[in-house]
Amino acid sequence: MLLQRHQRIKLDETDDSLFYSFPRFVTHVDEGFIDQLTTLYRNRLKPQSRVLDLMSSWVSHLPNDIEFAHIEGHGMNAEELAKNSQLDHYFIQDLNQNPKLPLSDQDFDAVLICVSVQYLQYPEAIFSEIHRILKPGGISIVSFSNRMFYQKAIAAWREGTETSRVELVKGYFNSVQVNNLPGFNSPEIISTQSKIPLFMQMLGMGGSDPFYAVIASRNP
């Protein structure tokens, strides 16, 4: 296993469904981050593709000028997902309780996780599922900044640095093996770091949110 037991611990171990039971109609990153993410999606996602927005909310940040065949949403709050006009369909599931996705093998061209990967207690299982549902050559884009619900992030994330978090997500992709061969190609990293001191970033004082994306494609 990639993570040790103590690295999976959350400060708040109460049922996640309670924490996410009320909607939060806010964006958890600034406009600069969102613009970079939408541009990345525009450059990497293909028209008429099938997209899974995993751990989504009331916005998906997908470009409006690309027509997709289907956008599936997943999350923990039905009100948030119902308000997301870009989703064609959505489902509710606590991935920390049940990592098995109710989706068919090789059914999606792209799987996205935006500013939520830090809450996965069993990411190895989830990334194995991402591999399963992606078509050969399908892409996965995991984006994040330095913001989080601190009490719900796993210890490996809370206690890490921005650099170590990038390595952590790379490790999630690299943990997927099929017949002793890598399930994903070598992950690509895109980063725009903030020049504002960390403590000021955490307080939301000035500057822009750092932007990180780890991108990998399913091997044939």
One Martini backbone bead per residue (centre of mass of N, CA, C, O) as a GRO file, in nm:
protein
  220
    1MET     BB    1   0.098   0.035   0.018
    2LEU     BB    2   0.130   0.374   0.002
    3LEU     BB    3  -0.020   0.409   0.274
    4GLN     BB    4  -0.036   0.455   0.594
    5ARG     BB    5  -0.251   0.455   0.845
    6HIS     BB    6  -0.169   0.740   0.971
    7GLN     BB    7  -0.205   0.895   0.684
    8ARG     BB    8  -0.541   0.860   0.683
    9ILE     BB    9  -0.599   1.055   0.900
   10LYS     BB   10  -0.850   1.242   1.057
   11LEU     BB   11  -0.951   1.479   1.275
   12ASP     BB   12  -1.239   1.421   1.151
   13GLU     BB   13  -1.424   1.109   1.209
   14THR     BB   14  -1.679   1.175   1.118
   15ASP     BB   15  -1.928   1.160   0.922
   16ASP     BB   16  -1.920   1.287   0.605
   17SER     BB   17  -2.228   1.325   0.554
   18LEU     BB   18  -2.255   1.548   0.768
   19PHE     BB   19  -2.055   1.762   0.658
   20TYR     BB   20  -2.216   1.745   0.356
   21SER     BB   21  -2.533   1.811   0.416
   22PHE     BB   22  -2.460   2.105   0.341
   23PRO     BB   23  -2.441   2.355   0.133
   24ARG     BB   24  -2.164   2.506  -0.078
   25PHE     BB   25  -2.185   2.815  -0.259
   26VAL     BB   26  -1.863   2.793  -0.334
   27THR     BB   27  -1.537   2.878  -0.399
   28HIS     BB   28  -1.206   2.733  -0.311
   29VAL     BB   29  -1.098   2.933  -0.530
   30ASP     BB   30  -0.971   3.145  -0.740
   31GLU     BB   31  -0.987   3.292  -1.051
   32GLY     BB   32  -0.705   3.209  -1.143
   33PHE     BB   33  -0.742   2.909  -1.107
   34ILE     BB   34  -0.995   2.872  -1.281
   35ASP     BB   35  -0.872   2.972  -1.546
   36GLN     BB   36  -0.651   2.756  -1.565
   37LEU     BB   37  -0.840   2.512  -1.561
   38THR     BB   38  -1.017   2.576  -1.808
   39THR     BB   39  -0.777   2.585  -2.005
   40LEU     BB   40  -0.686   2.296  -1.960
   41TYR     BB   41  -0.946   2.163  -2.051
   42ARG     BB   42  -0.951   2.285  -2.336
   43ASN     BB   43  -0.667   2.149  -2.420
   44ARG     BB   44  -0.740   1.827  -2.322
   45LEU     BB   45  -1.031   1.817  -2.412
   46LYS     BB   46  -1.273   1.657  -2.605
   47PRO     BB   47  -1.503   1.653  -2.815
   48GLN     BB   48  -1.750   1.421  -2.736
   49SER     BB   49  -1.685   1.342  -2.457
   50ARG     BB   50  -1.652   1.147  -2.162
   51VAL     BB   51  -1.723   1.279  -1.833
   52LEU     BB   52  -1.577   1.273  -1.500
   53ASP     BB   53  -1.680   1.447  -1.202
   54LEU     BB   54  -1.502   1.404  -0.930
   55MET     BB   55  -1.585   1.555  -0.656
   56SER     BB   56  -1.810   1.755  -0.684
   57SER     BB   57  -2.038   2.035  -0.750
   58TRP     BB   58  -2.188   2.339  -0.858
   59VAL     BB   59  -1.906   2.330  -1.015
   60SER     BB   60  -1.669   2.246  -1.302
   61HIS     BB   61  -1.497   2.441  -1.506
   62LEU     BB   62  -1.594   2.403  -1.782
   63PRO     BB   63  -1.603   2.466  -2.102
   64ASN     BB   64  -1.860   2.617  -2.299
   65ASP     BB   65  -1.714   2.567  -2.600
   66ILE     BB   66  -1.762   2.262  -2.531
   67GLU     BB   67  -1.894   1.960  -2.654
   68PHE     BB   68  -2.030   1.704  -2.474
   69ALA     BB   69  -2.167   1.392  -2.448
   70HIS     BB   70  -2.089   1.354  -2.126
   71ILE     BB   71  -2.166   1.453  -1.778
   72GLU     BB   72  -2.050   1.321  -1.486
   73GLY     BB   73  -2.144   1.324  -1.142
   74HIS     BB   74  -1.984   1.362  -0.818
   75GLY     BB   75  -2.084   1.344  -0.461
   76MET     BB   76  -2.226   1.469  -0.127
   77ASN     BB   77  -2.435   1.690  -0.256
   78ALA     BB   78  -2.737   1.733  -0.405
   79GLU     BB   79  -2.772   2.042  -0.428
   80GLU     BB   80  -2.513   2.103  -0.574
   81LEU     BB   81  -2.549   1.911  -0.821
   82ALA     BB   82  -2.827   2.026  -0.916
   83LYS     BB   83  -2.690   2.318  -0.986
   84ASN     BB   84  -2.518   2.178  -1.206
   85SER     BB   85  -2.547   2.253  -1.547
   86GLN     BB   86  -2.317   2.048  -1.671
   87LEU     BB   87  -2.475   1.812  -1.579
   88ASP     BB   88  -2.642   1.508  -1.679
   89HIS     BB   89  -2.539   1.347  -1.421
   90TYR     BB   90  -2.571   1.202  -1.082
   91PHE     BB   91  -2.395   1.093  -0.776
   92ILE     BB   92  -2.394   0.947  -0.451
   93GLN     BB   93  -2.074   0.906  -0.264
   94ASP     BB   94  -1.867   0.747  -0.026
   95LEU     BB   95  -1.535   0.679  -0.085
   96ASN     BB   96  -1.445   0.597   0.214
   97GLN     BB   97  -1.664   0.354   0.216
   98ASN     BB   98  -1.693   0.335  -0.123
   99PRO     BB   99  -1.477   0.291  -0.406
  100LYS     BB  100  -1.695   0.173  -0.587
  101LEU     BB  101  -1.792   0.239  -0.899
  102PRO     BB  102  -2.113   0.278  -1.081
  103LEU     BB  103  -1.929   0.191  -1.345
  104SER     BB  104  -1.812   0.121  -1.642
  105ASP     BB  105  -1.595  -0.008  -1.837
  106GLN     BB  106  -1.450   0.194  -2.050
  107ASP     BB  107  -1.655   0.486  -2.051
  108PHE     BB  108  -1.420   0.709  -2.037
  109ASP     BB  109  -1.213   0.989  -2.138
  110ALA     BB  110  -1.255   1.145  -1.851
  111VAL     BB  111  -1.103   1.234  -1.527
  112LEU     BB  112  -1.196   1.450  -1.254
  113ILE     BB  113  -1.014   1.643  -0.993
  114CYS     BB  114  -1.118   1.913  -0.776
  115VAL     BB  115  -1.009   2.009  -0.476
  116SER     BB  116  -1.029   1.674  -0.330
  117VAL     BB  117  -0.796   1.459  -0.292
  118GLN     BB  118  -0.732   1.514   0.026
  119TYR     BB  119  -0.995   1.318   0.126
  120LEU     BB  120  -0.861   1.052   0.056
  121GLN     BB  121  -0.803   0.742   0.224
  122TYR     BB  122  -0.817   0.547  -0.062
  123PRO     BB  123  -0.659   0.622  -0.341
  124GLU     BB  124  -0.576   0.355  -0.469
  125ALA     BB  125  -0.868   0.260  -0.526
  126ILE     BB  126  -0.962   0.504  -0.695
  127PHE     BB  127  -0.739   0.490  -0.919
  128SER     BB  128  -0.824   0.210  -1.009
  129GLU     BB  129  -1.107   0.302  -1.099
  130ILE     BB  130  -1.022   0.509  -1.303
  131HIS     BB  131  -0.884   0.306  -1.485
  132ARG     BB  132  -1.130   0.123  -1.542
  133ILE     BB  133  -1.323   0.360  -1.676
  134LEU     BB  134  -1.114   0.411  -1.874
  135LYS     BB  135  -1.003   0.453  -2.165
  136PRO     BB  136  -0.775   0.398  -2.374
  137GLY     BB  137  -0.604   0.708  -2.334
  138GLY     BB  138  -0.729   0.825  -2.110
  139ILE     BB  139  -0.786   1.106  -1.894
  140SER     BB  140  -0.634   1.254  -1.595
  141ILE     BB  141  -0.729   1.534  -1.372
  142VAL     BB  142  -0.547   1.677  -1.094
  143SER     BB  143  -0.649   1.941  -0.885
  144PHE     BB  144  -0.471   2.196  -0.678
  145SER     BB  145  -0.395   2.355  -0.379
  146ASN     BB  146  -0.378   2.496  -0.032
  147ARG     BB  147  -0.662   2.428   0.024
  148MET     BB  148  -0.883   2.327   0.307
  149PHE     BB  149  -1.034   2.092   0.507
  150TYR     BB  150  -0.846   2.020   0.761
  151GLN     BB  151  -1.027   1.800   0.921
  152LYS     BB  152  -1.058   1.617   0.630
  153ALA     BB  153  -0.775   1.576   0.586
  154ILE     BB  154  -0.515   1.396   0.545
  155ALA     BB  155  -0.213   1.365   0.693
  156ALA     BB  156  -0.033   1.356   0.436
  157TRP     BB  157  -0.139   1.641   0.356
  158ARG     BB  158  -0.127   1.829   0.603
  159GLU     BB  159   0.198   1.757   0.658
  160GLY     BB  160   0.271   1.873   0.394
  161THR     BB  161   0.382   1.993   0.103
  162GLU     BB  162   0.347   2.100  -0.208
  163THR     BB  163   0.553   1.901  -0.320
  164SER     BB  164   0.452   1.640  -0.173
  165ARG     BB  165   0.168   1.645  -0.302
  166VAL     BB  166   0.254   1.593  -0.587
  167GLU     BB  167   0.392   1.320  -0.522
  168LEU     BB  168   0.140   1.184  -0.415
  169VAL     BB  169  -0.026   1.189  -0.679
  170LYS     BB  170   0.175   1.039  -0.845
  171GLY     BB  171   0.157   0.783  -0.665
  172TYR     BB  172  -0.132   0.714  -0.729
  173PHE     BB  173  -0.085   0.650  -1.025
  174ASN     BB  174   0.167   0.450  -0.978
  175SER     BB  175  -0.004   0.228  -0.812
  176VAL     BB  176  -0.110   0.134  -1.081
  177GLN     BB  177  -0.148  -0.210  -1.166
  178VAL     BB  178  -0.110  -0.433  -1.465
  179ASN     BB  179   0.049  -0.704  -1.478
  180ASN     BB  180   0.308  -0.538  -1.366
  181LEU     BB  181   0.201  -0.275  -1.504
  182PRO     BB  182   0.144   0.027  -1.585
  183GLY     BB  183  -0.163   0.205  -1.596
  184PHE     BB  184   0.004   0.466  -1.629
  185ASN     BB  185   0.158   0.715  -1.727
  186SER     BB  186   0.367   0.956  -1.686
  187PRO     BB  187   0.330   1.215  -1.499
  188GLU     BB  188   0.213   1.542  -1.530
  189ILE     BB  189   0.327   1.877  -1.449
  190ILE     BB  190   0.146   2.163  -1.321
  191SER     BB  191   0.274   2.493  -1.215
  192THR     BB  192   0.168   2.774  -0.991
  193GLN     BB  193   0.328   2.970  -0.780
  194SER     BB  194   0.332   3.147  -0.500
  195LYS     BB  195   0.477   3.459  -0.357
  196ILE     BB  196   0.327   3.417  -0.103
  197PRO     BB  197   0.322   3.354   0.201
  198LEU     BB  198   0.169   3.093   0.348
  199PHE     BB  199   0.016   3.234   0.586
  200MET     BB  200  -0.125   3.437   0.390
  201GLN     BB  201  -0.272   3.235   0.214
  202MET     BB  202  -0.443   3.097   0.441
  203LEU     BB  203  -0.580   3.397   0.497
  204GLY     BB  204  -0.628   3.547   0.215
  205MET     BB  205  -0.362   3.745   0.166
  206GLY     BB  206  -0.322   3.792  -0.117
  207GLY     BB  207  -0.269   3.710  -0.413
  208SER     BB  208  -0.247   3.377  -0.541
  209ASP     BB  209  -0.331   3.076  -0.608
  210PRO     BB  210  -0.204   2.793  -0.635
  211PHE     BB  211  -0.122   2.570  -0.916
  212TYR     BB  212  -0.219   2.223  -0.960
  213ALA     BB  213  -0.134   1.950  -1.194
  214VAL     BB  214  -0.213   1.604  -1.252
  215ILE     BB  215  -0.127   1.406  -1.543
  216ALA     BB  216  -0.289   1.112  -1.690
  217SER     BB  217  -0.278   0.810  -1.887
  218ARG     BB  218  -0.406   0.536  -2.009
  219ASN     BB  219  -0.296   0.251  -2.080
  220PRO     BB  220  -0.352  -0.003  -2.314
   0.00000   0.00000   0.00000
